[in-house]
Amino acid sequence: MKFYIEFNPCKECKDIIKELNENIHLQTDEGSKKFLRHITYNHTEVSQAIIDEFPKESDKENFPWFR
């Protein structure tokens, strides 16, 4: 799955991207996990943009007597 995001990468982001480009063996799941973990925990603007894009669900069980 490809995911396109627009944000300002920090030094660690750039280092991870550089490492991914240099090591073809790291481009597998482990490299993706490392980068995804980094942007999830260190770049709240990325997480918030992803959350904003998810469709909002209404209450599945909306019982009128349960209020």
C-alpha positions as CSV (number, residue, x, y, z in Angstrom):
1,M,0.0,0.0,0.0
2,K,1.3,3.4,-0.9
3,F,0.5,6.4,1.3
4,Y,1.3,9.9,0.3
5,I,1.6,12.5,3.1
6,E,2.8,16.0,3.1
7,F,4.8,17.2,6.1
8,N,8.1,18.7,7.1
9,P,10.5,15.8,7.8
10,C,12.9,16.2,10.8
11,K,16.5,15.1,10.8
12,E,15.6,11.6,12.0
13,C,13.0,11.3,9.2
14,K,15.7,12.2,6.7
15,D,18.1,9.7,8.2
16,I,15.5,6.9,8.0
17,I,14.7,7.7,4.4
18,K,18.4,7.8,3.5
19,E,18.9,4.4,5.2
20,L,15.9,3.0,3.3
21,N,17.3,4.2,0.0
22,E,20.8,2.9,0.7
23,N,19.8,-0.6,2.0
24,I,17.7,-2.5,-0.3
25,H,17.2,-5.2,2.3
26,L,15.7,-2.8,4.8
27,Q,13.1,-1.6,2.3
28,T,10.9,-4.5,3.3
29,D,8.3,-4.4,6.1
30,E,10.9,-3.7,8.8
31,G,12.0,-0.4,7.3
32,S,8.4,0.7,6.7
33,K,7.5,-0.2,10.3
34,K,10.4,1.8,11.6
35,F,9.4,4.9,9.6
36,L,5.7,4.6,10.3
37,R,6.5,4.2,14.0
38,H,8.6,7.3,13.9
39,I,6.1,9.6,12.2
40,T,3.2,8.2,14.3
41,Y,4.9,9.0,17.6
42,N,6.9,12.1,16.7
43,H,4.8,14.0,14.1
44,T,1.4,14.6,15.6
45,E,0.4,16.6,12.5
46,V,0.7,13.4,10.4
47,S,-1.5,11.4,12.8
48,Q,-4.1,14.1,13.0
49,A,-4.3,14.4,9.2
50,I,-4.8,10.7,8.9
51,I,-7.5,10.7,11.6
52,D,-9.3,13.6,9.8
53,E,-9.4,11.7,6.6
54,F,-11.2,8.7,8.1
55,P,-14.9,8.7,7.5
56,K,-16.9,9.5,10.6
57,E,-19.3,6.8,11.8
58,S,-22.6,7.6,13.4
59,D,-23.7,5.6,16.4
60,K,-24.4,2.1,15.3
61,E,-26.7,1.4,18.2
62,N,-28.7,4.4,18.8
63,F,-31.4,3.3,21.1
64,P,-33.8,6.2,22.0
65,W,-34.4,4.7,25.5
66,F,-30.7,4.7,26.3
67,R,-30.0,8.4,26.9
